[in-house]
Amino acid sequence: MTEADLCGHVTLASAHMLFAELGHVGESVVFQSRSGPLKVRRSTIGYGMGFPSDHPEANRDNKSTLADALGVEVKEVLRV
């Protein structure tokens, strides 16, 4: 078993437990993940979480395989 890069539902549930059940008094908590730090903020209407952003890059290795599978010309394949 390995850690998931990001599991938003579990992160929000964990933040809820810290705030609502364990009495964390700050307005935010930060969790460390393989995707980097995940900050959860609370407000009067609920919780908010920022997600890390990965920039797409060209993936030329799979271009011909994808074109064959789809039966179309593939102009570009990107991955994050």
N, CA, C and O atoms as a Maestro MAE file, in Angstrom:
{
 s_m_m2io_version
 :::
 2.0.0
}

f_m_ct {
 s_m_title
 :::
 protein
 m_atom[320] {
  # First column is atom index #
  i_m_mmod_type
  r_m_x_coord
  r_m_y_coord
  r_m_z_coord
  i_m_residue_number
  s_m_chain_name
  s_m_pdb_residue_name
  s_m_pdb_atom_name
  i_m_atomic_number
  :::
  1 25 0.831 -1.162 0.000 1 A "MET " " N  " 7
  2 3 0.000 0.000 0.000 1 A "MET " " CA " 6
  3 2 0.888 1.243 0.000 1 A "MET " " C  " 6
  4 15 1.946 1.261 0.630 1 A "MET " " O  " 8
  5 25 0.450 2.275 -0.710 2 A "THR " " N  " 7
  6 3 1.189 3.529 -0.719 2 A "THR " " CA " 6
  7 2 0.236 4.683 -0.433 2 A "THR " " C  " 6
  8 15 -0.979 4.565 -0.592 2 A "THR " " O  " 8
  9 25 0.804 5.774 -0.017 3 A "GLU " " N  " 7
  10 3 0.012 6.975 0.246 3 A "GLU " " CA " 6
  11 2 -0.452 7.571 -1.069 3 A "GLU " " C  " 6
  12 15 0.323 7.642 -2.023 3 A "GLU " " O  " 8
  13 25 -1.707 8.001 -1.134 4 A "ALA " " N  " 7
  14 3 -2.224 8.702 -2.298 4 A "ALA " " CA " 6
  15 2 -1.592 10.084 -2.347 4 A "ALA " " C  " 6
  16 15 -1.300 10.679 -1.311 4 A "ALA " " O  " 8
  17 25 -1.382 10.596 -3.571 5 A "ASP " " N  " 7
  18 3 -0.804 11.936 -3.701 5 A "ASP " " CA " 6
  19 2 -1.700 12.988 -3.069 5 A "ASP " " C  " 6
  20 15 -1.213 13.950 -2.475 5 A "ASP " " O  " 8
  21 25 -3.006 12.807 -3.196 6 A "LEU " " N  " 7
  22 3 -3.946 13.777 -2.638 6 A "LEU " " CA " 6
  23 2 -5.269 13.080 -2.394 6 A "LEU " " C  " 6
  24 15 -5.777 12.383 -3.272 6 A "LEU " " O  " 8
  25 25 -5.829 13.262 -1.213 7 A "CYS " " N  " 7
  26 3 -7.141 12.709 -0.887 7 A "CYS " " CA " 6
  27 2 -7.939 13.810 -0.199 7 A "CYS " " C  " 6
  28 15 -7.929 13.924 1.027 7 A "CYS " " O  " 8
  29 25 -8.626 14.613 -0.994 8 A "GLY " " N  " 7
  30 3 -9.305 15.802 -0.490 8 A "GLY " " CA " 6
  31 2 -10.396 15.527 0.525 8 A "GLY " " C  " 6
  32 15 -10.513 16.251 1.513 8 A "GLY " " O  " 8
  33 25 -11.206 14.484 0.299 9 A "HIS " " N  " 7
  34 3 -12.295 14.194 1.230 9 A "HIS " " CA " 6
  35 2 -11.758 13.860 2.621 9 A "HIS " " C  " 6
  36 15 -12.286 14.330 3.628 9 A "HIS " " O  " 8
  37 25 -10.721 13.057 2.667 10 A "VAL " " N  " 7
  38 3 -10.136 12.679 3.960 10 A "VAL " " CA " 6
  39 2 -9.473 13.880 4.622 10 A "VAL " " C  " 6
  40 15 -9.523 14.020 5.844 10 A "VAL " " O  " 8
  41 25 -8.858 14.738 3.834 11 A "THR " " N  " 7
  42 3 -8.224 15.938 4.384 11 A "THR " " CA " 6
  43 2 -9.275 16.845 5.015 11 A "THR " " C  " 6
  44 15 -9.078 17.352 6.119 11 A "THR " " O  " 8
  45 25 -10.390 17.049 4.317 12 A "LEU " " N  " 7
  46 3 -11.461 17.885 4.872 12 A "LEU " " CA " 6
  47 2 -12.092 17.246 6.108 12 A "LEU " " C  " 6
  48 15 -12.404 17.943 7.073 12 A "LEU " " O  " 8
  49 25 -12.282 15.932 6.086 13 A "ALA " " N  " 7
  50 3 -12.843 15.236 7.247 13 A "ALA " " CA " 6
  51 2 -11.908 15.347 8.441 13 A "ALA " " C  " 6
  52 15 -12.361 15.538 9.570 13 A "ALA " " O  " 8
  53 25 -10.616 15.228 8.203 14 A "SER " " N  " 7
  54 3 -9.636 15.353 9.289 14 A "SER " " CA " 6
  55 2 -9.647 16.759 9.872 14 A "SER " " C  " 6
  56 15 -9.569 16.936 11.088 14 A "SER " " O  " 8
  57 25 -9.743 17.753 9.006 15 A "ALA " " N  " 7
  58 3 -9.815 19.138 9.478 15 A "ALA " " CA " 6
  59 2 -11.079 19.344 10.312 15 A "ALA " " C  " 6
  60 15 -11.041 19.995 11.356 15 A "ALA " " O  " 8
  61 25 -12.188 18.791 9.849 16 A "HIS " " N  " 7
  62 3 -13.442 18.912 10.605 16 A "HIS " " CA " 6
  63 2 -13.272 18.320 12.011 16 A "HIS " " C  " 6
  64 15 -13.702 18.922 12.995 16 A "HIS " " O  " 8
  65 25 -12.656 17.162 12.099 17 A "MET " " N  " 7
  66 3 -12.444 16.537 13.414 17 A "MET " " CA " 6
  67 2 -11.583 17.434 14.311 17 A "MET " " C  " 6
  68 15 -11.872 17.594 15.497 17 A "MET " " O  " 8
  69 25 -10.529 18.015 13.740 18 A "LEU " " N  " 7
  70 3 -9.672 18.898 14.535 18 A "LEU " " CA " 6
  71 2 -10.437 20.125 15.023 18 A "LEU " " C  " 6
  72 15 -10.307 20.520 16.181 18 A "LEU " " O  " 8
  73 25 -11.233 20.726 14.140 19 A "PHE " " N  " 7
  74 3 -11.981 21.932 14.496 19 A "PHE " " CA " 6
  75 2 -13.176 21.613 15.416 19 A "PHE " " C  " 6
  76 15 -13.282 22.157 16.515 19 A "PHE " " O  " 8
  77 25 -14.051 20.746 14.962 20 A "ALA " " N  " 7
  78 3 -15.337 20.543 15.629 20 A "ALA " " CA " 6
  79 2 -15.273 19.600 16.831 20 A "ALA " " C  " 6
  80 15 -15.993 19.798 17.810 20 A "ALA " " O  " 8
  81 25 -14.435 18.598 16.768 21 A "GLU " " N  " 7
  82 3 -14.439 17.583 17.823 21 A "GLU " " CA " 6
  83 2 -13.276 17.724 18.801 21 A "GLU " " C  " 6
  84 15 -13.421 17.408 19.982 21 A "GLU " " O  " 8
  85 25 -12.125 18.196 18.325 22 A "LEU " " N  " 7
  86 3 -10.945 18.268 19.190 22 A "LEU " " CA " 6
  87 2 -10.612 19.685 19.645 22 A "LEU " " C  " 6
  88 15 -9.642 19.893 20.373 22 A "LEU " " O  " 8
  89 25 -11.415 20.662 19.217 23 A "GLY " " N  " 7
  90 3 -11.302 22.011 19.734 23 A "GLY " " CA " 6
  91 2 -10.164 22.864 19.201 23 A "GLY " " C  " 6
  92 15 -9.742 23.805 19.874 23 A "GLY " " O  " 8
  93 25 -9.648 22.563 18.000 24 A "HIS " " N  " 7
  94 3 -8.594 23.419 17.426 24 A "HIS " " CA " 6
  95 2 -9.160 24.825 17.273 24 A "HIS " " C  " 6
  96 15 -10.219 25.005 16.673 24 A "HIS " " O  " 8
  97 25 -8.460 25.822 17.811 25 A "VAL " " N  " 7
  98 3 -9.000 27.179 17.838 25 A "VAL " " CA " 6
  99 2 -8.501 28.064 16.697 25 A "VAL " " C  " 6
  100 15 -9.052 29.144 16.485 25 A "VAL " " O  " 8
  101 25 -7.493 27.647 15.969 26 A "GLY " " N  " 7
  102 3 -7.003 28.451 14.854 26 A "GLY " " CA " 6
  103 2 -8.013 28.494 13.713 26 A "GLY " " C  " 6
  104 15 -8.965 27.714 13.687 26 A "GLY " " O  " 8
  105 25 -7.801 29.404 12.780 27 A "GLU " " N  " 7
  106 3 -8.720 29.483 11.642 27 A "GLU " " CA " 6
  107 2 -8.319 28.570 10.496 27 A "GLU " " C  " 6
  108 15 -9.054 28.451 9.516 27 A "GLU " " O  " 8
  109 25 -7.146 27.914 10.607 28 A "SER " " N  " 7
  110 3 -6.719 26.991 9.556 28 A "SER " " CA " 6
  111 2 -5.820 25.901 10.141 28 A "SER " " C  " 6
  112 15 -5.260 26.044 11.228 28 A "SER " " O  " 8
  113 25 -5.702 24.818 9.388 29 A "VAL " " N  " 7
  114 3 -4.761 23.744 9.692 29 A "VAL " " CA " 6
  115 2 -4.059 23.384 8.394 29 A "VAL " " C  " 6
  116 15 -4.624 23.527 7.310 29 A "VAL " " O  " 8
  117 25 -2.829 22.918 8.511 30 A "VAL " " N  " 7
  118 3 -2.054 22.541 7.327 30 A "VAL " " CA " 6
  119 2 -1.631 21.083 7.472 30 A "VAL " " C  " 6
  120 15 -1.045 20.691 8.481 30 A "VAL " " O  " 8
  121 25 -1.936 20.286 6.449 31 A "PHE " " N  " 7
  122 3 -1.547 18.881 6.414 31 A "PHE " " CA " 6
  123 2 -0.419 18.728 5.401 31 A "PHE " " C  " 6
  124 15 -0.423 19.376 4.355 31 A "PHE " " O  " 8
  125 25 0.537 17.878 5.713 32 A "GLN " " N  " 7
  126 3 1.619 17.581 4.773 32 A "GLN " " CA " 6
  127 2 1.238 16.346 3.975 32 A "GLN " " C  " 6
  128 15 0.829 15.339 4.553 32 A "GLN " " O  " 8
  129 25 1.367 16.408 2.644 33 A "SER " " N  " 7
  130 3 1.036 15.275 1.780 33 A "SER " " CA " 6
  131 2 2.114 15.135 0.708 33 A "SER " " C  " 6
  132 15 3.002 15.979 0.589 33 A "SER " " O  " 8
  133 25 2.024 14.070 -0.059 34 A "ARG " " N  " 7
  134 3 2.974 13.885 -1.159 34 A "ARG " " CA " 6
  135 2 2.785 14.971 -2.221 34 A "ARG " " C  " 6
  136 15 3.692 15.224 -3.014 34 A "ARG " " O  " 8
  137 25 1.618 15.612 -2.244 35 A "SER " " N  " 7
  138 3 1.373 16.712 -3.179 35 A "SER " " CA " 6
  139 2 1.867 18.040 -2.648 35 A "SER " " C  " 6
  140 15 1.819 19.051 -3.348 35 A "SER " " O  " 8
  141 25 2.340 18.043 -1.417 36 A "GLY " " N  " 7
  142 3 2.769 19.276 -0.774 36 A "GLY " " CA " 6
  143 2 1.804 19.644 0.327 36 A "GLY " " C  " 6
  144 15 0.902 18.866 0.638 36 A "GLY " " O  " 8
  145 25 1.969 20.816 0.929 37 A "PRO " " N  " 7
  146 3 1.100 21.215 2.031 37 A "PRO " " CA " 6
  147 2 -0.328 21.475 1.551 37 A "PRO " " C  " 6
  148 15 -0.541 22.100 0.512 37 A "PRO " " O  " 8
  149 25 -1.303 20.988 2.323 38 A "LEU " " N  " 7
  150 3 -2.720 21.211 2.048 38 A "LEU " " CA " 6
  151 2 -3.300 22.006 3.214 38 A "LEU " " C  " 6
  152 15 -3.376 21.510 4.339 38 A "LEU " " O  " 8
  153 25 -3.705 23.238 2.938 39 A "LYS " " N  " 7
  154 3 -4.224 24.112 3.988 39 A "LYS " " CA " 6
  155 2 -5.744 24.129 3.931 39 A "LYS " " C  " 6
  156 15 -6.337 24.363 2.878 39 A "LYS " " O  " 8
  157 25 -6.369 23.876 5.081 40 A "VAL " " N  " 7
  158 3 -7.825 23.934 5.203 40 A "VAL " " CA " 6
  159 2 -8.165 25.104 6.109 40 A "VAL " " C  " 6
  160 15 -7.665 25.206 7.229 40 A "VAL " " O  " 8
  161 25 -9.027 25.992 5.607 41 A "ARG " " N  " 7
  162 3 -9.484 27.152 6.385 41 A "ARG " " CA " 6
  163 2 -10.953 26.952 6.730 41 A "ARG " " C  " 6
  164 15 -11.720 26.385 5.952 41 A "ARG " " O  " 8
  165 25 -11.319 27.418 7.887 42 A "ARG " " N  " 7
  166 3 -12.736 27.365 8.240 42 A "ARG " " CA " 6
  167 2 -13.317 28.763 8.190 42 A "ARG " " C  " 6
  168 15 -12.618 29.755 8.395 42 A "ARG " " O  " 8
  169 25 -14.601 28.818 7.915 43 A "SER " " N  " 7
  170 3 -15.314 30.090 7.905 43 A "SER " " CA " 6
  171 2 -16.705 29.853 8.480 43 A "SER " " C  " 6
  172 15 -17.023 28.744 8.910 43 A "SER " " O  " 8
  173 25 -17.509 30.868 8.489 44 A "THR " " N  " 7
  174 3 -18.862 30.731 9.027 44 A "THR " " CA " 6
  175 2 -19.745 29.851 8.146 44 A "THR " " C  " 6
  176 15 -20.780 29.366 8.604 44 A "THR " " O  " 8
  177 25 -19.352 29.637 6.887 45 A "ILE " " N  " 7
  178 3 -20.187 28.815 5.987 45 A "ILE " " CA " 6
  179 2 -19.593 27.439 5.702 45 A "ILE " " C  " 6
  180 15 -20.178 26.674 4.935 45 A "ILE " " O  " 8
  181 25 -18.453 27.104 6.294 46 A "GLY " " N  " 7
  182 3 -17.878 25.779 6.074 46 A "GLY " " CA " 6
  183 2 -16.368 25.819 6.007 46 A "GLY " " C  " 6
  184 15 -15.713 26.625 6.667 46 A "GLY " " O  " 8
  185 25 -15.832 24.927 5.191 47 A "TYR " " N  " 7
  186 3 -14.379 24.786 5.057 47 A "TYR " " CA " 6
  187 2 -13.963 25.040 3.611 47 A "TYR " " C  " 6
  188 15 -14.735 24.817 2.679 47 A "TYR " " O  " 8
  189 25 -12.747 25.502 3.446 48 A "GLY " " N  " 7
  190 3 -12.180 25.692 2.116 48 A "GLY " " CA " 6
  191 2 -10.766 25.140 2.089 48 A "GLY " " C  " 6
  192 15 -10.025 25.248 3.066 48 A "GLY " " O  " 8
  193 25 -10.402 24.547 0.959 49 A "MET " " N  " 7
  194 3 -9.067 23.975 0.838 49 A "MET " " CA " 6
  195 2 -8.479 24.355 -0.504 49 A "MET " " C  " 6
  196 15 -9.146 24.259 -1.534 49 A "MET " " O  " 8
  197 25 -7.230 24.787 -0.490 50 A "GLY " " N  " 7
  198 3 -6.515 25.075 -1.725 50 A "GLY " " CA " 6
  199 2 -5.848 23.814 -2.233 50 A "GLY " " C  " 6
  200 15 -5.294 23.046 -1.445 50 A "GLY " " O  " 8
  201 25 -5.890 23.587 -3.537 51 A "PHE " " N  " 7
  202 3 -5.279 22.408 -4.130 51 A "PHE " " CA " 6
  203 2 -4.002 22.797 -4.870 51 A "PHE " " C  " 6
  204 15 -3.939 23.861 -5.487 51 A "PHE " " O  " 8
  205 25 -2.991 21.941 -4.808 52 A "PRO " " N  " 7
  206 3 -1.759 22.230 -5.553 52 A "PRO " " CA " 6
  207 2 -2.030 22.196 -7.050 52 A "PRO " " C  " 6
  208 15 -2.920 21.487 -7.519 52 A "PRO " " O  " 8
  209 25 -1.263 22.957 -7.777 53 A "SER " " N  " 7
  210 3 -1.434 23.034 -9.225 53 A "SER " " CA " 6
  211 2 -0.190 22.497 -9.919 53 A "SER " " C  " 6
  212 15 0.922 22.965 -9.672 53 A "SER " " O  " 8
  213 25 -0.385 21.519 -10.781 54 A "ASP " " N  " 7
  214 3 0.704 20.985 -11.587 54 A "ASP " " CA " 6
  215 2 0.583 21.558 -12.999 54 A "ASP " " C  " 6
  216 15 -0.518 21.681 -13.535 54 A "ASP " " O  " 8
  217 25 1.690 21.896 -13.574 55 A "HIS " " N  " 7
  218 3 1.679 22.429 -14.927 55 A "HIS " " CA " 6
  219 2 1.796 21.275 -15.924 55 A "HIS " " C  " 6
  220 15 2.647 20.400 -15.765 55 A "HIS " " O  " 8
  221 25 0.950 21.273 -16.942 56 A "PRO " " N  " 7
  222 3 1.019 20.185 -17.926 56 A "PRO " " CA " 6
  223 2 2.296 20.262 -18.752 56 A "PRO " " C  " 6
  224 15 2.842 21.338 -18.998 56 A "PRO " " O  " 8
  225 25 2.753 19.088 -19.170 57 A "GLU " " N  " 7
  226 3 3.926 19.020 -20.040 57 A "GLU " " CA " 6
  227 2 3.635 18.043 -21.169 57 A "GLU " " C  " 6
  228 15 2.794 17.153 -21.036 57 A "GLU " " O  " 8
  229 25 4.324 18.215 -22.259 58 A "ALA " " N  " 7
  230 3 4.121 17.356 -23.427 58 A "ALA " " CA " 6
  231 2 4.513 15.919 -23.110 58 A "ALA " " C  " 6
  232 15 5.513 15.665 -22.439 58 A "ALA " " O  " 8
  233 25 3.707 14.986 -23.605 59 A "ASN " " N  " 7
  234 3 3.970 13.560 -23.434 59 A "ASN " " CA " 6
  235 2 4.007 12.925 -24.823 59 A "ASN " " C  " 6
  236 15 3.019 12.347 -25.275 59 A "ASN " " O  " 8
  237 25 5.131 13.035 -25.483 60 A "ARG " " N  " 7
  238 3 5.268 12.534 -26.855 60 A "ARG " " CA " 6
  239 2 5.313 11.008 -26.922 60 A "ARG " " C  " 6
  240 15 5.025 10.426 -27.968 60 A "ARG " " O  " 8
  241 25 5.671 10.358 -25.812 61 A "ASP " " N  " 7
  242 3 5.800 8.900 -25.806 61 A "ASP " " CA " 6
  243 2 4.495 8.193 -26.153 61 A "ASP " " C  " 6
  244 15 4.520 7.141 -26.792 61 A "ASP " " O  " 8
  245 25 3.360 8.746 -25.746 62 A "ASN " " N  " 7
  246 3 2.073 8.079 -25.930 62 A "ASN " " CA " 6
  247 2 1.260 8.619 -27.105 62 A "ASN " " C  " 6
  248 15 0.126 8.190 -27.318 62 A "ASN " " O  " 8
  249 25 1.813 9.537 -27.854 63 A "LYS " " N  " 7
  250 3 1.058 10.186 -28.921 63 A "LYS " " CA " 6
  251 2 0.602 9.182 -29.985 63 A "LYS " " C  " 6
  252 15 -0.574 9.176 -30.350 63 A "LYS " " O  " 8
  253 25 1.499 8.342 -30.487 64 A "SER " " N  " 7
  254 3 1.118 7.401 -31.540 64 A "SER " " CA " 6
  255 2 0.192 6.310 -31.003 64 A "SER " " C  " 6
  256 15 -0.718 5.871 -31.706 64 A "SER " " O  " 8
  257 25 0.415 5.871 -29.773 65 A "THR " " N  " 7
  258 3 -0.459 4.860 -29.171 65 A "THR " " CA " 6
  259 2 -1.872 5.389 -29.028 65 A "THR " " C  " 6
  260 15 -2.838 4.683 -29.317 65 A "THR " " O  " 8
  261 25 -1.995 6.622 -28.585 66 A "LEU " " N  " 7
  262 3 -3.310 7.237 -28.429 66 A "LEU " " CA " 6
  263 2 -3.974 7.436 -29.782 66 A "LEU " " C  " 6
  264 15 -5.173 7.194 -29.921 66 A "LEU " " O  " 8
  265 25 -3.221 7.870 -30.775 67 A "ALA " " N  " 7
  266 3 -3.769 8.066 -32.123 67 A "ALA " " CA " 6
  267 2 -4.280 6.750 -32.686 67 A "ALA " " C  " 6
  268 15 -5.358 6.711 -33.281 67 A "ALA " " O  " 8
  269 25 -3.521 5.666 -32.507 68 A "ASP " " N  " 7
  270 3 -3.954 4.350 -32.975 68 A "ASP " " CA " 6
  271 2 -5.232 3.901 -32.271 68 A "ASP " " C  " 6
  272 15 -6.143 3.371 -32.907 68 A "ASP " " O  " 8
  273 25 -5.295 4.115 -30.966 69 A "ALA " " N  " 7
  274 3 -6.450 3.675 -30.184 69 A "ALA " " CA " 6
  275 2 -7.713 4.444 -30.553 69 A "ALA " " C  " 6
  276 15 -8.803 3.873 -30.585 69 A "ALA " " O  " 8
  277 25 -7.571 5.738 -30.833 70 A "LEU " " N  " 7
  278 3 -8.729 6.566 -31.153 70 A "LEU " " CA " 6
  279 2 -9.059 6.587 -32.634 70 A "LEU " " C  " 6
  280 15 -10.178 6.921 -33.024 70 A "LEU " " O  " 8
  281 25 -8.086 6.231 -33.456 71 A "GLY " " N  " 7
  282 3 -8.297 6.276 -34.892 71 A "GLY " " CA " 6
  283 2 -8.392 7.677 -35.454 71 A "GLY " " C  " 6
  284 15 -9.068 7.914 -36.454 71 A "GLY " " O  " 8
  285 25 -7.709 8.602 -34.803 72 A "VAL " " N  " 7
  286 3 -7.713 10.002 -35.242 72 A "VAL " " CA " 6
  287 2 -6.297 10.550 -35.165 72 A "VAL " " C  " 6
  288 15 -5.415 9.951 -34.550 72 A "VAL " " O  " 8
  289 25 -6.094 11.702 -35.802 73 A "GLU " " N  " 7
  290 3 -4.805 12.381 -35.674 73 A "GLU " " CA " 6
  291 2 -4.764 13.084 -34.321 73 A "GLU " " C  " 6
  292 15 -5.671 13.841 -33.973 73 A "GLU " " O  " 8
  293 25 -3.717 12.830 -33.578 74 A "VAL " " N  " 7
  294 3 -3.553 13.464 -32.257 74 A "VAL " " CA " 6
  295 2 -2.516 14.569 -32.413 74 A "VAL " " C  " 6
  296 15 -1.382 14.322 -32.822 74 A "VAL " " O  " 8
  297 25 -2.921 15.778 -32.084 75 A "LYS " " N  " 7
  298 3 -2.013 16.912 -32.240 75 A "LYS " " CA " 6
  299 2 -1.070 17.049 -31.059 75 A "LYS " " C  " 6
  300 15 0.094 17.414 -31.227 75 A "LYS " " O  " 8
  301 25 -1.574 16.753 -29.848 76 A "GLU " " N  " 7
  302 3 -0.738 16.919 -28.675 76 A "GLU " " CA " 6
  303 2 -1.305 16.106 -27.521 76 A "GLU " " C  " 6
  304 15 -2.522 15.999 -27.366 76 A "GLU " " O  " 8
  305 25 -0.423 15.538 -26.716 77 A "VAL " " N  " 7
  306 3 -0.793 14.833 -25.513 77 A "VAL " " CA " 6
  307 2 -0.069 15.499 -24.347 77 A "VAL " " C  " 6
  308 15 1.147 15.690 -24.381 77 A "VAL " " O  " 8
  309 25 -0.832 15.848 -23.319 78 A "LEU " " N  " 7
  310 3 -0.254 16.500 -22.152 78 A "LEU " " CA " 6
  311 2 -0.430 15.624 -20.941 78 A "LEU " " C  " 6
  312 15 -1.369 14.832 -20.868 78 A "LEU " " O  " 8
  313 25 0.480 15.763 -19.976 79 A "ARG " " N  " 7
  314 3 0.343 15.078 -18.703 79 A "ARG " " CA " 6
  315 2 0.731 16.048 -17.598 79 A "ARG " " C  " 6
  316 15 1.457 17.017 -17.818 79 A "ARG " " O  " 8
  317 25 0.232 15.764 -16.417 80 A "VAL " " N  " 7
  318 3 0.584 16.580 -15.241 80 A "VAL " " CA " 6
  319 2 1.350 15.726 -14.273 80 A "VAL " " C  " 6
  320 15 1.749 16.203 -13.210 80 A "VAL " " O  " 8
  :::
 }
 m_bond[319] {
  # First column is bond index #
  i_m_from
  i_m_to
  i_m_order
  :::
  1 1 2 1
  2 2 3 1
  3 3 4 2
  4 3 5 1
  5 5 6 1
  6 6 7 1
  7 7 8 2
  8 7 9 1
  9 9 10 1
  10 10 11 1
  11 11 12 2
  12 11 13 1
  13 13 14 1
  14 14 15 1
  15 15 16 2
  16 15 17 1
  17 17 18 1
  18 18 19 1
  19 19 20 2
  20 19 21 1
  21 21 22 1
  22 22 23 1
  23 23 24 2
  24 23 25 1
  25 25 26 1
  26 26 27 1
  27 27 28 2
  28 27 29 1
  29 29 30 1
  30 30 31 1
  31 31 32 2
  32 31 33 1
  33 33 34 1
  34 34 35 1
  35 35 36 2
  36 35 37 1
  37 37 38 1
  38 38 39 1
  39 39 40 2
  40 39 41 1
  41 41 42 1
  42 42 43 1
  43 43 44 2
  44 43 45 1
  45 45 46 1
  46 46 47 1
  47 47 48 2
  48 47 49 1
  49 49 50 1
  50 50 51 1
  51 51 52 2
  52 51 53 1
  53 53 54 1
  54 54 55 1
  55 55 56 2
  56 55 57 1
  57 57 58 1
  58 58 59 1
  59 59 60 2
  60 59 61 1
  61 61 62 1
  62 62 63 1
  63 63 64 2
  64 63 65 1
  65 65 66 1
  66 66 67 1
  67 67 68 2
  68 67 69 1
  69 69 70 1
  70 70 71 1
  71 71 72 2
  72 71 73 1
  73 73 74 1
  74 74 75 1
  75 75 76 2
  76 75 77 1
  77 77 78 1
  78 78 79 1
  79 79 80 2
  80 79 81 1
  81 81 82 1
  82 82 83 1
  83 83 84 2
  84 83 85 1
  85 85 86 1
  86 86 87 1
  87 87 88 2
  88 87 89 1
  89 89 90 1
  90 90 91 1
  91 91 92 2
  92 91 93 1
  93 93 94 1
  94 94 95 1
  95 95 96 2
  96 95 97 1
  97 97 98 1
  98 98 99 1
  99 99 100 2
  100 99 101 1
  101 101 102 1
  102 102 103 1
  103 103 104 2
  104 103 105 1
  105 105 106 1
  106 106 107 1
  107 107 108 2
  108 107 109 1
  109 109 110 1
  110 110 111 1
  111 111 112 2
  112 111 113 1
  113 113 114 1
  114 114 115 1
  115 115 116 2
  116 115 117 1
  117 117 118 1
  118 118 119 1
  119 119 120 2
  120 119 121 1
  121 121 122 1
  122 122 123 1
  123 123 124 2
  124 123 125 1
  125 125 126 1
  126 126 127 1
  127 127 128 2
  128 127 129 1
  129 129 130 1
  130 130 131 1
  131 131 132 2
  132 131 133 1
  133 133 134 1
  134 134 135 1
  135 135 136 2
  136 135 137 1
  137 137 138 1
  138 138 139 1
  139 139 140 2
  140 139 141 1
  141 141 142 1
  142 142 143 1
  143 143 144 2
  144 143 145 1
  145 145 146 1
  146 146 147 1
  147 147 148 2
  148 147 149 1
  149 149 150 1
  150 150 151 1
  151 151 152 2
  152 151 153 1
  153 153 154 1
  154 154 155 1
  155 155 156 2
  156 155 157 1
  157 157 158 1
  158 158 159 1
  159 159 160 2
  160 159 161 1
  161 161 162 1
  162 162 163 1
  163 163 164 2
  164 163 165 1
  165 165 166 1
  166 166 167 1
  167 167 168 2
  168 167 169 1
  169 169 170 1
  170 170 171 1
  171 171 172 2
  172 171 173 1
  173 173 174 1
  174 174 175 1
  175 175 176 2
  176 175 177 1
  177 177 178 1
  178 178 179 1
  179 179 180 2
  180 179 181 1
  181 181 182 1
  182 182 183 1
  183 183 184 2
  184 183 185 1
  185 185 186 1
  186 186 187 1
  187 187 188 2
  188 187 189 1
  189 189 190 1
  190 190 191 1
  191 191 192 2
  192 191 193 1
  193 193 194 1
  194 194 195 1
  195 195 196 2
  196 195 197 1
  197 197 198 1
  198 198 199 1
  199 199 200 2
  200 199 201 1
  201 201 202 1
  202 202 203 1
  203 203 204 2
  204 203 205 1
  205 205 206 1
  206 206 207 1
  207 207 208 2
  208 207 209 1
  209 209 210 1
  210 210 211 1
  211 211 212 2
  212 211 213 1
  213 213 214 1
  214 214 215 1
  215 215 216 2
  216 215 217 1
  217 217 218 1
  218 218 219 1
  219 219 220 2
  220 219 221 1
  221 221 222 1
  222 222 223 1
  223 223 224 2
  224 223 225 1
  225 225 226 1
  226 226 227 1
  227 227 228 2
  228 227 229 1
  229 229 230 1
  230 230 231 1
  231 231 232 2
  232 231 233 1
  233 233 234 1
  234 234 235 1
  235 235 236 2
  236 235 237 1
  237 237 238 1
  238 238 239 1
  239 239 240 2
  240 239 241 1
  241 241 242 1
  242 242 243 1
  243 243 244 2
  244 243 245 1
  245 245 246 1
  246 246 247 1
  247 247 248 2
  248 247 249 1
  249 249 250 1
  250 250 251 1
  251 251 252 2
  252 251 253 1
  253 253 254 1
  254 254 255 1
  255 255 256 2
  256 255 257 1
  257 257 258 1
  258 258 259 1
  259 259 260 2
  260 259 261 1
  261 261 262 1
  262 262 263 1
  263 263 264 2
  264 263 265 1
  265 265 266 1
  266 266 267 1
  267 267 268 2
  268 267 269 1
  269 269 270 1
  270 270 271 1
  271 271 272 2
  272 271 273 1
  273 273 274 1
  274 274 275 1
  275 275 276 2
  276 275 277 1
  277 277 278 1
  278 278 279 1
  279 279 280 2
  280 279 281 1
  281 281 282 1
  282 282 283 1
  283 283 284 2
  284 283 285 1
  285 285 286 1
  286 286 287 1
  287 287 288 2
  288 287 289 1
  289 289 290 1
  290 290 291 1
  291 291 292 2
  292 291 293 1
  293 293 294 1
  294 294 295 1
  295 295 296 2
  296 295 297 1
  297 297 298 1
  298 298 299 1
  299 299 300 2
  300 299 301 1
  301 301 302 1
  302 302 303 1
  303 303 304 2
  304 303 305 1
  305 305 306 1
  306 306 307 1
  307 307 308 2
  308 307 309 1
  309 309 310 1
  310 310 311 1
  311 311 312 2
  312 311 313 1
  313 313 314 1
  314 314 315 1
  315 315 316 2
  316 315 317 1
  317 317 318 1
  318 318 319 1
  319 319 320 2
  :::
 }
}
